[in-house]
């Protein structure tokens, strides 16, 4: 009988320990170690995955790096341009894609739409472990999807699933969800760290050896990160996250990891009665502004993956009600907000230490790049002075601690995107100023924060 091994794995970083301890020494998080039980391999087995060694065929030959074929990998289009954009152009054979999201975000709906469109040209198998086959069929009928070619299976055992898959030989395999799958060798309950890790390892190994496209659905924790061990993200090739609040009909699909495309690519969908419909022009929905200009509102251009996108940033500056002024940032880094306010005081001569400052990115977009610094300060100045900025003004640029305005990548593309949407003025770093004039666009280059504040006064 195989010997039982016990270890403790950190659910945040994947580090393992021989015994339990309160803090993970690798990521410094507390109470994140979970017990994992496994079995050592029998003496006559050379590898743990030997049960699927038949899928691998003959042994791989050693090749010189110069002899490796550089032919572009064939991709399958999902029929949704926004989905393909996040994936890097489509689905790659033998790849493992993990889609996460909050309950009700539309993960199952989006994948069901994609595989129903693909099933007409390639063989696809949709495996459901959380819902019954009738529930999946009712959803497909409600969405008006073609259902004649898609095959369904209700199964939670990885061993029995792979036996069926070996007979059916689908080109696309969807697992909804990975948290309910389990392997027989592990005594832990489905959804535990060991079960999720072992199930994903078996399925990913099978996909690599057979060239099957594997699509996994994963749950998220309270803070929005993918549930399960951190090593799960290292096993798969592409990790995408479907986000969206329950009170909004728009959903954003963001690429977190992608070995076959750009990271942080963003796709926008609208949740309708017919399912998720892709939004061709995301800038239009995020720029639904009022007819009259309001203080504290300004438009900036952020770079999402491989394209620019215009979003509105709003700021509210008001007298502090308590002894400690509040600094609240929604969609932006709160620590960076505090740092920029200090720069505004030191190099802009504006004192807001006794003011509450609230900043929000309209539409639920999360901005992580530094190109929003100058627009954020412009919105704060506009609210503090109670003076509205022109609605045809677009701003972007990074602000340094010494008050300098630094250029950002893809500045020309950002300005062109703003001009395409009818903006006539742009306040940008001098390093991003275009060499040739743009028709209908007046570009104001600045090098220091004081110059930017002077330019805002003149507008």
N, C-alpha and C positions, 0 to 999 in steps of 0.2 A: 504493500500500500504506500502511496506517495506520502511524503512527510509534509505536514502543515507548517508553513512559514508565516510569521506575523511581523508586520512592519507598520509604521505610522507615517503617513504621507501628508504634506501640507497642501491644502486645497487651493491655496493662492499661488504658490510658486512651484509646486511639484517636488520639493525636497523631501527625502525620506530619512527616517530615523529608526533605530532599533528599539527604542522605548519612547514612551509618551513624555512630553514636556510641555509646559505652558506656552512658551514662546518659540516660534520658528526662528532659528539663528540666521537663516538665509535672507528672509524678507522682513524680519523683525515684527511680524504680526502675531497677535495673541489668540489662543484657542482656535487654531486653524488645523491642528493635526487630527487626522481621522485614521482609525485602525483599518488595515488592509490585510486580508488573509489570502494566502495563495498556496499552491502545491509545487513542490520541487519536481522537476522532470524525472521520469523513470530512467533507470540506468540504460535501457536499450534505446532511448530516444536522444538524438543528438541536438534537437532544437525543440522549443516549445511549440512552434507552429508547424511541426512535422505532419500533423493531421491534414494540412492543406498543401503539402509539398508537391502533390501531383499537379497543382495549378501552375506551378512555376516552370515546369518543363525541364529542359536540360540546364546544366550549370552555365552561368553567364561567362563569357570570355572577356579577358582583360584586353582593353583597347588603349591605344595612344590617344591623348587629347586631340591631336591633329586629325585623327581618323574618325572622330565622332561626327555623325551627320548633323548638319545645321538646318535641315529642312524645317519649315514652320509647322507647328503642331496644328492638326485639323481641329477646328472648333465647331460645336453644334450650337446653332442659335436657338434661344428659347422662344423666339417670337415676340419678345419684349425688348425694345432697344435700351430702356433704362436698366433692366436686369442684366442684359449682356454687357453694358458699360461697366457695371460694378464687378462683374466676373472677369473683365479684361478682354471682352470680345466674344464670349460664349463659353460653353462647357468643353473641357478638355478630357479626352479619353484617359481612363485610369486615375482621374483626380478625385479627391474627397473634399466635399464642400460642406461646411457646417453653418447652418442658419439659426441664429438666436433671436429672441425677442420676448417681450412680455406677453402674458396670456391675452388673447383677443387682438393682438397687433396685426394678424393676418398671415402668419407664417404658413400654415397649412393651405390657406386659400391661394397664396401666391405660387407655392410649389405645385398645387393641383392644377392651376391654370397652365403652368409651364409644361408639366408632363403630359397633360391632355393634348396640348398642341404638338408636342414632340412625338407622341405615341402613333401618330398617323404616318410617320416616316421611319421611326426606329422603335424597337421593342422596349417597353418600359414596364416596371413593376412597382406599384405603390404599396408599401408595407405599413399598416397602421397597428399600433399597439395600444393607443389610448381611446380610439373611437371604434365603433363597429363598422362593418362594411356598409350597412344601410345608411349610417350617418354620412359617410363619405359620398355614397351615391346620391343622397338627397342634396348635399351641397353642390355636387357637380351639376345636377339637374336644375337647381335654383340659379346657378350661374350661367346656364345655357352652354355648357362645354360639351365637346364631342366625347362620348364615352364608349364608343364601340371598340376602340383599339387598346385602351388602357386596362391592364390587369391589376387586380387587387388581391391582397393577402392580409389576413389578420394573424399575427404571430409575434411572440415576444422572446422565444428561445433562439439564440444565435445559431446553435448547431442545427436545429431543424430548418431554420430559414436558409442556411447555406446549402443544405441538401436539396431544397426545392429550387433555389436559384441555380444550382449546378445543372438541373434538368431543364429549367425554363430558359436559361442563358439570356437574361435581359441585358440590353446595352445601358439602360439607366435604371438605377435602384434607389428608391426613396425610402428612408427610415423615419417614421414619425411616431415616437421620438426616441432618441438614444437613451433617455433616462429610464425607459420601461424595458429595455432589452437586458438580457442576462445570459451568462454562460454557466454551464453546469459545474465547472471546476471551482468556482468561487462560491463560498457559503454565505456571502453577504447578501443583503436584500437588494432588489432592483432599485437603481437610483443612487446607490452608495458610490463612494469614490472608486473602489476596486471594480465594481460591476461596470460602471461607465467606462473606465479605462480599458478593461479587458474586452468589453464588447466593441468599443471603437477600434481597438488594436486588431481584433479578428476581422472586422468588416473592412478596415482600411487595407490590411494585408491582402485580403481577397480581391479588392478592387484593383490594387497595383498589379497583382499577378495575372488577372484575367482581362484587364483593360476596361473594366466596368466603371461607369460614372456613378459615384456614390454621393447622394444628397442626404445629409443628416439634419434633423430638426433638434435643437437644444433649447432648454429652458434657461432663464436668467435669474440671478439673485436679486435681492432688494435694491442693491446699488447699481443694477443694470448690467453687471458683468455675467458672462456665461457660467452657468452652474457646472459643477463637476471639477475634476482635477485640472490644474493648469497645464499638465502635460498633454491634455486633449487637444489644445491649440497647436502643439508641436507636431502631433501626428497628422493632422489634416493639411491640405494644400491651400484652402481658401476659407476664411472665416468672415462671415457677413452678419450684420446686425440690423434687424428691422425695428425701427423706432417710431413712436407716435402716441400721443395722448389720446385717451378715450373720448375727449370732447372735441377732437379735431378729426376731420375726415382725411387729412393728408398723412402719409407715411413716408419716412425716409429710410432708404436702404443704403447702409454705409459699409464699405469694405475695410475690415480691420487688419486682415492678413491675406496676401494673395501672391502666390509664387508664379502666377501666369499673367500678372497685370499690375496696374498701379494701386498703391495702398491709399486709403482715405477717399476713394472714389465714391461719389454720392449719386444715388438715384431717387427720384421723387415719384410717388404714386398717390392717387386719389382713391379712397375707399368709397365705392358706389354699391348699389344693389346688385350690379352685375359683376362684382368683384373688384380687384385692384386694377385701376387704369393708369397707365403711365402718363406723366406730365411732361410734355415736350419742352416747355419753356419754364423751368423752375423759378427764374428771376421774376416772372410776371406775378406769381402767386405770393411771393415774399415782398413785393413792392405795392401791395394794395393799400396805398396811403390815402389820407383824407384830402378833400379839395383845397382846404386852407392849410398853410404852413403853420406848424406848431413849434414852440421852443423845445429844445432837447431832442430833436429828431434829425437824423442825417443818414444818408445812404453810403454804404461802403461796398467794395468789391472784394470778395474772398475767393481763394483758389481751392476748389474741391476736386482733388484727383487730377484730371486732365482738362478741366474747363473752369472758366470764371463764372461767378454767380453773384448777383446783386442782392444784398439784404439790407434791411433797415435796422439801425441801432438807436435805441431811445434811452435817455437819461433823465432822471428827476433829482434835483438838488433842492433840499428844503432844510429849514432850521431844525437842528437836532432837538428831539423832545426829551431825551434823557441826558445823563452826564457823559455817556459814551456814544459818539456818533456812529451810525451804522454804515457798513459798506456791503452792499448786496449786489451780486452779479449773477444774472441768469443767462446761460449760454456763453459766458466768458470766465476766465480764471479770476477768482476773487483776489488772490494774492497779487496778480499783475495789476488789478484795478488800484489797490492800495499803493503800489509802487508808482504808477503813473500819476496819481494824485499828488504824491510827494514831488515828482518831477515838475508838475504844473505849478506847485507852490514855489519851488526853488528857481526855476528858469522861466516861468510865465508870470510870476508875481501875483498869483491868484490864491487867496487863503480860503480853503474849504474845510479846515480842521474842525470847525464847529457846525458843520452841515452833514445831514444824512444824504448819502449818495446811493441811488438805485439805478442800475444799468440792466437793460434787457435787449436781447436780440429777437426781433419779431419773427414769428413763425416757428419757434422751437428749434432753430438752427444752432448748433454748437460750433463755436469758432475757436480753433486752437492755435492758429497762426498769429504772428506778431503784426501782420499788416493792418490789423484793426486798431492799433494804438492811437494813431492820429485821429481817426474818426471817433473813437471813444472820448478823447479829450475835447474834440470839437462839440460833441453832444453835451458834455458836462458844462462847458463854457456857455453854450447856448441856453441851457436850463438855468444856470446860475445868474446870468444876465437877463433872463426872461426876454430873450431876443431870438426870433425864429431865423433860421438859415434858409436861403433860397432852395426851393424844391428841385431845381435843376442842377444842384451841386452834388458832386460825388467826391469822396475823400478816401485815401488809403495811404499807409506809410507806417514804418516802425519808428518808435521814439526811444532814443537812448537815454541813459542816466545822466549824461551831460547836456541833455537838451537838444541833441542833433537829430535830424530826421534822416533815417537810413532808407535806402532803396530796398525793394522787395522783389522776389522773382516774378517773371511774367508780367512786368508792368505794362508793356505795350498791349498785350491781349486784354488786360483789365480795362484800359482806357477805351479800347475799341468796343468792348462789350457795353460800357456805359454810353458811348456815342450811339450805338445801335438802338438803345432804349430811350433815346431822346434827351439825354443829359447834355447840357451846353457848357458847364464849368467843371473843372477837375482840379482839386488841390492835392498834389502828389509830390513825392521827393524829387529833388533835382536830378538824381541819377536815373529816374524812370521817365523823365520828360522825353517825348518822342522827338526825333530829329526833324521829321517833316510835319507840317501843320495838318491837323485833322479837320475836315470840313464840318463847320457847325460846332466845334468844340474848342473852348478856350482853356488851355492848360496853364495852371499857376504853379511853377516849381518853387519849392522851399527847401532850405537846408537846416534851419533852426526852428525851435518851437516858437520863439518870439516872432519870427517872420510869419509863421503860420497864423498866429493870433492877430497880427496886423492885417494879414490878407482877409481873415474872417470879418474884421471890422469894416473893411472897405467894400465888402460884398453887399 
